[in-house]
Amino acid sequence: MELNLVTEGLKFMVLGMATVFSFLILMVIILHFQAKIINKFFPQKVVSTPSRASSTQKSSTQKDDKALVAAITAAITTFKNSKS
């Protein structure tokens, strides 16, 4: 009797795993075709970026970076001093 229950359990396990695996494979295939259809009717727009930044943008970015580094350094120092 116990062998029969184990066999039925294994059958149900295999059936359940096969069902889940089949569903996942079907879902991947459907999503793949859906992506192709969406890209066909709604293609992504290519955004062009400027190749060179002007010198004023570079200097303001460098100032921002220095200010950010100073703020981070001050925060770390304050945190370390408050722990002691």
N, CA, C and O atoms as a GROMACS GRO file, in nm:
protein
  336
    1MET      N    1   0.081  -0.119   0.000
    1MET     CA    2   0.000   0.000   0.000
    1MET      C    3   0.085   0.126   0.000
    1MET      O    4   0.055   0.221  -0.071
    2GLU      N    5   0.192   0.127   0.079
    2GLU     CA    6   0.277   0.245   0.085
    2GLU      C    7   0.349   0.269  -0.046
    2GLU      O    8   0.369   0.384  -0.086
    3LEU      N    9   0.388   0.163  -0.114
    3LEU     CA   10   0.456   0.177  -0.242
    3LEU      C   11   0.364   0.242  -0.344
    3LEU      O   12   0.408   0.322  -0.426
    4ASN      N   13   0.238   0.208  -0.340
    4ASN     CA   14   0.140   0.265  -0.430
    4ASN      C   15   0.125   0.415  -0.405
    4ASN      O   16   0.115   0.492  -0.501
    5LEU      N   17   0.124   0.457  -0.279
    5LEU     CA   18   0.112   0.600  -0.246
    5LEU      C   19   0.235   0.677  -0.291
    5LEU      O   20   0.224   0.790  -0.340
    6VAL      N   21   0.353   0.617  -0.274
    6VAL     CA   22   0.476   0.682  -0.318
    6VAL      C   23   0.476   0.697  -0.470
    6VAL      O   24   0.516   0.801  -0.522
    7THR      N   25   0.433   0.594  -0.539
    7THR     CA   26   0.428   0.600  -0.685
    7THR      C   27   0.331   0.708  -0.730
    7THR      O   28   0.362   0.785  -0.822
    8GLU      N   29   0.214   0.715  -0.668
    8GLU     CA   30   0.119   0.819  -0.705
    8GLU      C   31   0.173   0.957  -0.673
    8GLU      O   32   0.152   1.051  -0.749
    9GLY      N   33   0.244   0.970  -0.563
    9GLY     CA   34   0.306   1.098  -0.529
    9GLY      C   35   0.409   1.140  -0.632
    9GLY      O   36   0.415   1.257  -0.671
   10LEU      N   37   0.489   1.045  -0.676
   10LEU     CA   38   0.588   1.075  -0.780
   10LEU      C   39   0.521   1.114  -0.912
   10LEU      O   40   0.567   1.203  -0.983
   11LYS      N   41   0.412   1.044  -0.944
   11LYS     CA   42   0.339   1.078  -1.067
   11LYS      C   43   0.285   1.221  -1.061
   11LYS      O   44   0.297   1.297  -1.156
   12PHE      N   45   0.226   1.256  -0.947
   12PHE     CA   46   0.174   1.392  -0.932
   12PHE      C   47   0.285   1.496  -0.935
   12PHE      O   48   0.267   1.606  -0.988
   13MET      N   49   0.400   1.461  -0.878
   13MET     CA   50   0.511   1.554  -0.878
   13MET      C   51   0.560   1.579  -1.021
   13MET      O   52   0.582   1.693  -1.061
   14VAL      N   53   0.577   1.471  -1.096
   14VAL     CA   54   0.623   1.483  -1.234
   14VAL      C   55   0.520   1.559  -1.317
   14VAL      O   56   0.556   1.644  -1.399
   15LEU      N   57   0.392   1.529  -1.297
   15LEU     CA   58   0.286   1.598  -1.370
   15LEU      C   59   0.286   1.747  -1.337
   15LEU      O   60   0.274   1.831  -1.426
   16GLY      N   61   0.299   1.781  -1.210
   16GLY     CA   62   0.302   1.922  -1.169
   16GLY      C   63   0.424   1.994  -1.223
   16GLY      O   64   0.412   2.107  -1.272
   17MET      N   65   0.540   1.932  -1.215
   17MET     CA   66   0.661   1.996  -1.265
   17MET      C   67   0.655   2.013  -1.416
   17MET      O   68   0.700   2.114  -1.469
   18ALA      N   69   0.600   1.914  -1.486
   18ALA     CA   70   0.586   1.925  -1.632
   18ALA      C   71   0.489   2.036  -1.669
   18ALA      O   72   0.511   2.108  -1.766
   19THR      N   73   0.383   2.051  -1.591
   19THR     CA   74   0.286   2.157  -1.617
   19THR      C   75   0.351   2.294  -1.598
   19THR      O   76   0.335   2.382  -1.682
   20VAL      N   77   0.422   2.313  -1.490
   20VAL     CA   78   0.488   2.441  -1.464
   20VAL      C   79   0.594   2.469  -1.570
   20VAL      O   80   0.603   2.582  -1.620
   21PHE      N   81   0.673   2.370  -1.606
   21PHE     CA   82   0.777   2.388  -1.707
   21PHE      C   83   0.715   2.424  -1.841
   21PHE      O   84   0.764   2.513  -1.911
   22SER      N   85   0.607   2.355  -1.878
   22SER     CA   86   0.540   2.385  -2.005
   22SER      C   87   0.484   2.527  -2.005
   22SER      O   88   0.494   2.598  -2.105
   23PHE      N   89   0.424   2.567  -1.893
   23PHE     CA   90   0.372   2.703  -1.884
   23PHE      C   91   0.483   2.806  -1.898
   23PHE      O   92   0.466   2.905  -1.969
   24LEU      N   93   0.596   2.784  -1.832
   24LEU     CA   94   0.706   2.879  -1.842
   24LEU      C   95   0.762   2.888  -1.984
   24LEU      O   96   0.792   2.998  -2.032
   25ILE      N   97   0.776   2.774  -2.051
   25ILE     CA   98   0.824   2.775  -2.189
   25ILE      C   99   0.725   2.849  -2.278
   25ILE      O  100   0.766   2.930  -2.362
   26LEU      N  101   0.598   2.823  -2.261
   26LEU     CA  102   0.495   2.891  -2.339
   26LEU      C  103   0.497   3.041  -2.312
   26LEU      O  104   0.482   3.120  -2.405
   27MET      N  105   0.515   3.080  -2.187
   27MET     CA  106   0.520   3.222  -2.152
   27MET      C  107   0.640   3.292  -2.216
   27MET      O  108   0.627   3.404  -2.264
   28VAL      N  109   0.756   3.227  -2.218
   28VAL     CA  110   0.875   3.285  -2.280
   28VAL      C  111   0.851   3.304  -2.430
   28VAL      O  112   0.887   3.408  -2.485
   29ILE      N  113   0.792   3.205  -2.495
   29ILE     CA  114   0.767   3.214  -2.639
   29ILE      C  115   0.668   3.327  -2.669
   29ILE      O  116   0.689   3.405  -2.762
   30ILE      N  117   0.561   3.337  -2.591
   30ILE     CA  118   0.462   3.442  -2.613
   30ILE      C  119   0.522   3.580  -2.589
   30ILE      O  120   0.497   3.672  -2.667
   31LEU      N  121   0.601   3.596  -2.484
   31LEU     CA  122   0.664   3.725  -2.458
   31LEU      C  123   0.763   3.762  -2.566
   31LEU      O  124   0.778   3.880  -2.599
   32HIS      N  125   0.831   3.664  -2.622
   32HIS     CA  126   0.925   3.690  -2.731
   32HIS      C  127   0.851   3.743  -2.854
   32HIS      O  128   0.894   3.841  -2.914
   33PHE      N  129   0.742   3.679  -2.891
   33PHE     CA  130   0.663   3.726  -3.005
   33PHE      C  131   0.598   3.860  -2.976
   33PHE      O  132   0.587   3.944  -3.065
   34GLN      N  133   0.556   3.882  -2.853
   34GLN     CA  134   0.496   4.009  -2.816
   34GLN      C  135   0.599   4.121  -2.829
   34GLN      O  136   0.565   4.230  -2.876
   35ALA      N  137   0.722   4.097  -2.789
   35ALA     CA  138   0.826   4.198  -2.801
   35ALA      C  139   0.852   4.231  -2.948
   35ALA      O  140   0.871   4.348  -2.982
   36LYS      N  141   0.852   4.130  -3.034
   36LYS     CA  142   0.872   4.155  -3.177
   36LYS      C  143   0.759   4.240  -3.234
   36LYS      O  144   0.783   4.331  -3.313
   37ILE      N  145   0.635   4.209  -3.195
   37ILE     CA  146   0.521   4.284  -3.246
   37ILE      C  147   0.525   4.428  -3.197
   37ILE      O  148   0.502   4.521  -3.274
   38ILE      N  149   0.555   4.447  -3.069
   38ILE     CA  150   0.560   4.583  -3.014
   38ILE      C  151   0.671   4.663  -3.081
   38ILE      O  152   0.651   4.780  -3.114
   39ASN      N  153   0.788   4.602  -3.101
   39ASN     CA  154   0.898   4.674  -3.165
   39ASN      C  155   0.868   4.705  -3.311
   39ASN      O  156   0.921   4.801  -3.367
   40LYS      N  157   0.784   4.624  -3.374
   40LYS     CA  158   0.749   4.649  -3.514
   40LYS      C  159   0.659   4.772  -3.525
   40LYS      O  160   0.680   4.855  -3.613
   41PHE      N  161   0.561   4.783  -3.438
   41PHE     CA  162   0.465   4.893  -3.447
   41PHE      C  163   0.507   5.016  -3.367
   41PHE      O  164   0.466   5.127  -3.400
   42PHE      N  165   0.587   4.998  -3.265
   42PHE     CA  166   0.634   5.110  -3.183
   42PHE      C  167   0.785   5.103  -3.167
   42PHE      O  168   0.834   5.067  -3.060
   43PRO      N  169   0.861   5.138  -3.272
   43PRO     CA  170   1.008   5.130  -3.260
   43PRO      C  171   1.060   5.234  -3.162
   43PRO      O  172   1.001   5.340  -3.144
   44GLN      N  173   1.171   5.201  -3.099
   44GLN     CA  174   1.231   5.293  -3.004
   44GLN      C  175   1.300   5.406  -3.080
   44GLN      O  176   1.364   5.384  -3.182
   45LYS      N  177   1.285   5.527  -3.026
   45LYS     CA  178   1.349   5.642  -3.088
   45LYS      C  179   1.494   5.649  -3.042
   45LYS      O  180   1.523   5.628  -2.924
   46VAL      N  181   1.584   5.678  -3.134
   46VAL     CA  182   1.725   5.689  -3.102
   46VAL      C  183   1.752   5.834  -3.061
   46VAL      O  184   1.725   5.927  -3.136
   47VAL      N  185   1.805   5.850  -2.940
   47VAL     CA  186   1.834   5.983  -2.889
   47VAL      C  187   1.982   6.009  -2.913
   47VAL      O  188   2.068   5.935  -2.865
   48SER      N  189   2.010   6.116  -2.987
   48SER     CA  190   2.150   6.147  -3.015
   48SER      C  191   2.203   6.235  -2.902
   48SER      O  192   2.135   6.325  -2.854
   49THR      N  193   2.327   6.206  -2.862
   49THR     CA  194   2.391   6.284  -2.757
   49THR      C  195   2.501   6.367  -2.820
   49THR      O  196   2.565   6.322  -2.915
   50PRO      N  197   2.524   6.486  -2.767
   50PRO     CA  198   2.631   6.568  -2.824
   50PRO      C  199   2.766   6.502  -2.800
   50PRO      O  200   2.790   6.444  -2.694
   51SER      N  201   2.853   6.511  -2.900
   51SER     CA  202   2.981   6.442  -2.890
   51SER      C  203   3.079   6.513  -2.799
   51SER      O  204   3.161   6.448  -2.734
   52ARG      N  205   3.070   6.645  -2.792
   52ARG     CA  206   3.163   6.719  -2.707
   52ARG      C  207   3.086   6.815  -2.618
   52ARG      O  208   2.989   6.878  -2.661
   53ALA      N  209   3.129   6.825  -2.496
   53ALA     CA  210   3.068   6.920  -2.404
   53ALA      C  211   3.146   7.051  -2.410
   53ALA      O  212   3.267   7.051  -2.430
   54SER      N  213   3.076   7.161  -2.392
   54SER     CA  214   3.144   7.289  -2.396
   54SER      C  215   3.231   7.307  -2.273
   54SER      O  216   3.214   7.236  -2.174
   55SER      N  217   3.323   7.401  -2.280
   55SER     CA  218   3.417   7.421  -2.169
   55SER      C  219   3.346   7.472  -2.045
   55SER      O  220   3.388   7.440  -1.934
   56THR      N  221   3.238   7.551  -2.061
   56THR     CA  222   3.165   7.600  -1.943
   56THR      C  223   3.096   7.485  -1.872
   56THR      O  224   3.087   7.484  -1.750
   57GLN      N  225   3.047   7.388  -1.949
   57GLN     CA  226   2.982   7.274  -1.886
   57GLN      C  227   3.084   7.190  -1.810
   57GLN      O  228   3.055   7.139  -1.702
   58LYS      N  229   3.204   7.177  -1.866
   58LYS     CA  230   3.307   7.098  -1.799
   58LYS      C  231   3.348   7.164  -1.668
   58LYS      O  232   3.363   7.095  -1.566
   59SER      N  233   3.366   7.296  -1.668
   59SER     CA  234   3.411   7.362  -1.546
   59SER      C  235   3.302   7.357  -1.439
   59SER      O  236   3.334   7.340  -1.321
   60SER      N  237   3.175   7.373  -1.478
   60SER     CA  238   3.068   7.366  -1.378
   60SER      C  239   3.055   7.225  -1.323
   60SER      O  240   3.024   7.206  -1.205
   61THR      N  241   3.077   7.125  -1.408
   61THR     CA  242   3.070   6.987  -1.362
   61THR      C  243   3.183   6.958  -1.265
   61THR      O  244   3.163   6.890  -1.164
   62GLN      N  245   3.302   7.010  -1.294
   62GLN     CA  246   3.415   6.988  -1.204
   62GLN      C  247   3.391   7.056  -1.070
   62GLN      O  248   3.427   7.001  -0.966
   63LYS      N  249   3.329   7.175  -1.071
   63LYS     CA  250   3.299   7.244  -0.945
   63LYS      C  251   3.196   7.164  -0.866
   63LYS      O  252   3.208   7.150  -0.744
   64ASP      N  253   3.096   7.111  -0.936
   64ASP     CA  254   2.995   7.030  -0.869
   64ASP      C  255   3.057   6.905  -0.807
   64ASP      O  256   3.022   6.866  -0.696
   65ASP      N  257   3.150   6.844  -0.881
   65ASP     CA  258   3.216   6.724  -0.830
   65ASP      C  259   3.298   6.756  -0.706
   65ASP      O  260   3.297   6.679  -0.609
   66LYS      N  261   3.368   6.869  -0.708
   66LYS     CA  262   3.449   6.906  -0.591
   66LYS      C  263   3.360   6.934  -0.471
   66LYS      O  264   3.394   6.896  -0.359
   67ALA      N  265   3.248   6.999  -0.493
   67ALA     CA  266   3.155   7.026  -0.384
   67ALA      C  267   3.097   6.896  -0.329
   67ALA      O  268   3.078   6.882  -0.208
   68LEU      N  269   3.068   6.802  -0.417
   68LEU     CA  270   3.014   6.673  -0.375
   68LEU      C  271   3.116   6.596  -0.292
   68LEU      O  272   3.082   6.538  -0.189
   69VAL      N  273   3.240   6.595  -0.336
   69VAL     CA  274   3.346   6.526  -0.262
   69VAL      C  275   3.366   6.591  -0.126
   69VAL      O  276   3.384   6.521  -0.027
   70ALA      N  277   3.362   6.723  -0.121
   70ALA     CA  278   3.377   6.793   0.008
   70ALA      C  279   3.262   6.759   0.102
   70ALA      O  280   3.284   6.740   0.221
   71ALA      N  281   3.140   6.752   0.049
   71ALA     CA  282   3.024   6.720   0.134
   71ALA      C  283   3.033   6.578   0.186
   71ALA      O  284   3.003   6.553   0.303
   72ILE      N  285   3.074   6.485   0.103
   72ILE     CA  286   3.087   6.345   0.145
   72ILE      C  287   3.196   6.331   0.251
   72ILE      O  288   3.179   6.260   0.350
   73THR      N  289   3.308   6.400   0.229
   73THR     CA  290   3.418   6.395   0.325
   73THR      C  291   3.376   6.452   0.460
   73THR      O  292   3.408   6.396   0.565
   74ALA      N  293   3.304   6.563   0.456
   74ALA     CA  294   3.257   6.623   0.582
   74ALA      C  295   3.160   6.531   0.653
   74ALA      O  296   3.164   6.521   0.776
   75ALA      N  297   3.072   6.465   0.580
   75ALA     CA  298   2.974   6.375   0.641
   75ALA      C  299   3.044   6.256   0.706
   75ALA      O  300   3.008   6.215   0.816
   76ILE      N  301   3.144   6.201   0.639
   76ILE     CA  302   3.218   6.086   0.695
   76ILE      C  303   3.294   6.128   0.819
   76ILE      O  304   3.294   6.056   0.918
   77THR      N  305   3.358   6.244   0.814
   77THR     CA  306   3.433   6.292   0.930
   77THR      C  307   3.340   6.316   1.048
   77THR      O  308   3.372   6.277   1.160
   78THR      N  309   3.226   6.378   1.022
   78THR     CA  310   3.129   6.402   1.130
   78THR      C  311   3.080   6.271   1.189
   78THR      O  312   3.065   6.259   1.311
   79PHE      N  313   3.054   6.174   1.105
   79PHE     CA  314   3.006   6.044   1.154
   79PHE      C  315   3.111   5.974   1.238
   79PHE      O  316   3.079   5.919   1.343
   80LYS      N  317   3.235   5.977   1.193
   80LYS     CA  318   3.342   5.913   1.270
   80LYS      C  319   3.364   5.983   1.405
   80LYS      O  320   3.390   5.918   1.506
   81ASN      N  321   3.354   6.116   1.405
   81ASN     CA  322   3.374   6.190   1.530
   81ASN      C  323   3.259   6.168   1.629
   81ASN      O  324   3.280   6.170   1.750
   82SER      N  325   3.140   6.148   1.577
   82SER     CA  326   3.026   6.128   1.666
   82SER      C  327   3.025   5.988   1.728
   82SER      O  328   2.963   5.968   1.833
   83LYS      N  329   3.092   5.892   1.667
   83LYS     CA  330   3.098   5.755   1.718
   83LYS      C  331   3.198   5.744   1.834
   83LYS      O  332   3.184   5.656   1.918
   84SER      N  333   3.300   5.834   1.838
   84SER     CA  334   3.402   5.820   1.940
   84SER      C  335   3.361   5.877   2.072
   84SER      O  336   3.438   5.873   2.168
   0.00000   0.00000   0.00000
